[in-house]
Amino acid sequence: MYSIKEQYSIIKAVILRDNSSKRIDCPFCGGQKTLSLSKMQGTLLWNCYKASCGAKGIKDDKLSINSIKSRLTSTRDKSRRSNPNEIPLLLSNCEHHPTSLDYLESVQCLDVYKTNKVHIKYTPRDQRVLFFMNDNTGCVGRYIGDPPKNKNYRIPKWKVYGDTTGCFSYGQGKHAIVVEDIPSAIVVGKVPGYVGMALLGTNIEHKQRQQLMFFNDITFALDKDARKKSISAATKFYFGRKPTVLLLEEDFKNMGEDQVKQVLFGKDQQ
């Protein structure tokens, strides 16, 4: 197999404008129109759809003036995503807080917690179960405490701590299922061949689109009240891929294992 450096030495000869993509015959396996190339903000990305090939990579290319301006804008967007709320210093294991274990069981995440497949903690100060990002630089906390005594005071269901730039991902496969929250991503990622990608919201950013370029198939399955956002997100630029939309009646985290498989497998059979 060619190294990234060797692949790039061949790929860089293809003329590609900024913020554009094209498909060509793969020079590595000979597949017809199986190699997808994209150039976004001076970053060159390529991926061969042929399963037996495996050619793919990402490399910073020569930046144009427009690319430099776009990258500066992306940097500003990232700083806005870095939440001023620091990760709490005092964290506890969920075993010491039965209500946190009950919550994890209700969203089908207790098993990944017990096997340490996902970094999950509890913050007594905020009474939240914390789901950490893959790089542990940030996390999102789900409030599981008692309702406030003052009915006019609203406690946010979710709270962001640290840097949550990008998508949280769980699972292995070539089909990305894009959801809003981490528990739903975990439930999807338990099904072989699928990877749950959590946006942690309904808006998609450039880094998240970059993460999705490594998948052969992309499906947006946001919550029922965000269907318009799902359809809108699926029309954006994904490096030559055409995402599909899955209209859910309820979140994956609230489905049973058989129901999740039925929804996913039914989607692939359409």
Secondary structure, DSSP 8 states (H G I E B T S, - for coil): ---HHHHHHHHTTS---TTEEEEE--TTT--TT-EEEEEETTEEEEEE--TTT--EEEEE----HHHHHHHHHHHHHHHHHB-SS---S--B-GGG-HHHHHHHHHTT-HHHHHTTSS-EEEETTTTEEEEE-TTSSEEEEEE-S---SSTT----SEEEEEB--S-EEEE-EEEEEEESSHHHHHHHHTSTEEEEEE-SSS---HHHHHHHTT-SEEEE---GGGHHHHHHHTTS--TT---EE---SS-GGGS-HHHHHHHHHHHHH-
